[in-house]
Amino acid sequence: MTWTHRPQEALRTAPALVNPAGLHDPTPFGYSHTAVVPAAAELVLVAGQYGSGPDGAVVSADFTEQVRQTFHNIGVALAAHGLDLSHVVQLRTYVVNHDVSKLGPIAAAVHEGWGTEPPTQTLIGVAALAAPDVLFEVEALAARA
């Protein structure tokens, strides 16, 4: 689904991601600046997902593997509602002991899932998450037109 710069008529029925002129291009970093969700849209909120398998155990101590598994889990959660990653308009990302080296794996995973039109995203560095082996967690907001 292409969302960027939709005509005003389309904004009434489908979410739109917009990266305004005058702001830097955020897409290489794995996010968009703004999203418009029409009033008639149904919202699906996905609680914080982390790099766990179906048993709830973290799949790997490796940060990159946890990132990949986390986004896979978001896809599974959305599928339960008949949605997929293309419906996501916002991510809230939590990274334990964040540093710049962690941006690459996150951006790569976002580009794999969303291509050149990633949702809005806020990255928050934290000291710890729910369990000591969880290094990465993401909340998602999806919209169905």
C-alpha positions as a Python dict, from the first residue, in 0.01 Angstrom:
ca = {
    (1, 'M'): (0, 0, 0),
    (2, 'T'): (140, 341, -96),
    (3, 'W'): (62, 606, 162),
    (4, 'T'): (301, 891, 97),
    (5, 'H'): (147, 1217, -24),
    (6, 'R'): (-204, 1094, -99),
    (7, 'P'): (-455, 1342, -241),
    (8, 'Q'): (-693, 1498, 11),
    (9, 'E'): (-983, 1278, -107),
    (10, 'A'): (-784, 963, -27),
    (11, 'L'): (-703, 1088, 323),
    (12, 'R'): (-1068, 1041, 413),
    (13, 'T'): (-1045, 664, 364),
    (14, 'A'): (-686, 547, 415),
    (15, 'P'): (-395, 643, 640),
    (16, 'A'): (-130, 866, 483),
    (17, 'L'): (237, 903, 570),
    (18, 'V'): (382, 1243, 487),
    (19, 'N'): (742, 1366, 502),
    (20, 'P'): (711, 1743, 458),
    (21, 'A'): (953, 1945, 251),
    (22, 'G'): (1163, 2149, 490),
    (23, 'L'): (1236, 1851, 716),
    (24, 'H'): (1516, 1603, 652),
    (25, 'D'): (1438, 1273, 476),
    (26, 'P'): (1392, 1030, 768),
    (27, 'T'): (1327, 718, 558),
    (28, 'P'): (1691, 598, 551),
    (29, 'F'): (1671, 589, 931),
    (30, 'G'): (1352, 380, 927),
    (31, 'Y'): (1074, 625, 1001),
    (32, 'S'): (843, 892, 857),
    (33, 'H'): (771, 1231, 1015),
    (34, 'T'): (389, 1229, 1017),
    (35, 'A'): (88, 1006, 967),
    (36, 'V'): (-275, 1101, 914),
    (37, 'V'): (-539, 849, 1021),
    (38, 'P'): (-895, 920, 903),
    (39, 'A'): (-1161, 953, 1172),
    (40, 'A'): (-1346, 649, 1035),
    (41, 'A'): (-1044, 419, 1068),
    (42, 'E'): (-1043, 127, 1307),
    (43, 'L'): (-732, 134, 1526),
    (44, 'V'): (-546, -176, 1643),
    (45, 'L'): (-296, -126, 1923),
    (46, 'V'): (-22, -386, 1958),
    (47, 'A'): (132, -414, 2304),
    (48, 'G'): (508, -416, 2338),
    (49, 'Q'): (650, -711, 2147),
    (50, 'Y'): (1001, -842, 2202),
    (51, 'G'): (1225, -1104, 2044),
    (52, 'S'): (1045, -1408, 2183),
    (53, 'G'): (942, -1736, 2030),
    (54, 'P'): (593, -1883, 2078),
    (55, 'D'): (695, -2007, 2425),
    (56, 'G'): (775, -1651, 2542),
    (57, 'A'): (1148, -1715, 2574),
    (58, 'V'): (1390, -1474, 2406),
    (59, 'V'): (1515, -1636, 2085),
    (60, 'S'): (1872, -1506, 2105),
    (61, 'A'): (2104, -1289, 2312),
    (62, 'D'): (2200, -1116, 1984),
    (63, 'F'): (2046, -769, 1946),
    (64, 'T'): (1994, -800, 1568),
    (65, 'E'): (1814, -1134, 1606),
    (66, 'Q'): (1589, -987, 1874),
    (67, 'V'): (1503, -696, 1643),
    (68, 'R'): (1410, -932, 1357),
    (69, 'Q'): (1201, -1155, 1582),
    (70, 'T'): (1026, -855, 1737),
    (71, 'F'): (905, -728, 1399),
    (72, 'H'): (802, -1082, 1302),
    (73, 'N'): (594, -1095, 1623),
    (74, 'I'): (426, -765, 1537),
    (75, 'G'): (327, -920, 1203),
    (76, 'V'): (180, -1223, 1382),
    (77, 'A'): (-18, -999, 1620),
    (78, 'L'): (-155, -793, 1329),
    (79, 'A'): (-248, -1104, 1130),
    (80, 'A'): (-484, -1201, 1414),
    (81, 'H'): (-687, -895, 1308),
    (82, 'G'): (-655, -951, 933),
    (83, 'L'): (-387, -682, 906),
    (84, 'D'): (-20, -673, 809),
    (85, 'L'): (274, -436, 850),
    (86, 'S'): (139, -206, 578),
    (87, 'H'): (-137, -103, 821),
    (88, 'V'): (108, 25, 1086),
    (89, 'V'): (118, 404, 1120),
    (90, 'Q'): (325, 437, 1438),
    (91, 'L'): (597, 249, 1624),
    (92, 'R'): (729, 319, 1971),
    (93, 'T'): (1067, 148, 2004),
    (94, 'Y'): (1251, 78, 2330),
    (95, 'V'): (1624, -6, 2324),
    (96, 'V'): (1823, -118, 2627),
    (97, 'N'): (2153, 72, 2662),
    (98, 'H'): (2098, 248, 2332),
    (99, 'D'): (2394, 364, 2125),
    (100, 'V'): (2433, 462, 1760),
    (101, 'S'): (2550, 112, 1660),
    (102, 'K'): (2200, -19, 1725),
    (103, 'L'): (2039, 212, 1467),
    (104, 'G'): (2165, 3, 1172),
    (105, 'P'): (1991, -323, 1267),
    (106, 'I'): (1670, -136, 1354),
    (107, 'A'): (1665, 58, 1025),
    (108, 'A'): (1743, -261, 829),
    (109, 'A'): (1450, -444, 989),
    (110, 'V'): (1214, -151, 929),
    (111, 'H'): (1321, -130, 564),
    (112, 'E'): (1266, -504, 528),
    (113, 'G'): (912, -471, 662),
    (114, 'W'): (805, -137, 514),
    (115, 'G'): (1043, -58, 229),
    (116, 'T'): (1073, 310, 147),
    (117, 'E'): (756, 412, 335),
    (118, 'P'): (814, 334, 702),
    (119, 'P'): (564, 437, 969),
    (120, 'T'): (631, 711, 1220),
    (121, 'Q'): (862, 593, 1495),
    (122, 'T'): (1000, 716, 1823),
    (123, 'L'): (1307, 545, 1967),
    (124, 'I'): (1349, 553, 2344),
    (125, 'G'): (1667, 443, 2516),
    (126, 'V'): (1599, 261, 2844),
    (127, 'A'): (1808, 106, 3121),
    (128, 'A'): (1609, -220, 3120),
    (129, 'L'): (1291, -385, 2998),
    (130, 'A'): (1060, -646, 3157),
    (131, 'A'): (1321, -925, 3172),
    (132, 'P'): (1700, -904, 3186),
    (133, 'D'): (1751, -1079, 2850),
    (134, 'V'): (1509, -852, 2658),
    (135, 'L'): (1712, -590, 2468),
    (136, 'F'): (1447, -451, 2231),
    (137, 'E'): (1071, -394, 2245),
    (138, 'V'): (822, -228, 2010),
    (139, 'E'): (463, -108, 2043),
    (140, 'A'): (265, -57, 1722),
    (141, 'L'): (-45, 135, 1621),
    (142, 'A'): (-219, 9, 1308),
    (143, 'A'): (-517, 154, 1122),
    (144, 'R'): (-773, -15, 902),
    (145, 'A'): (-956, 218, 665),
}
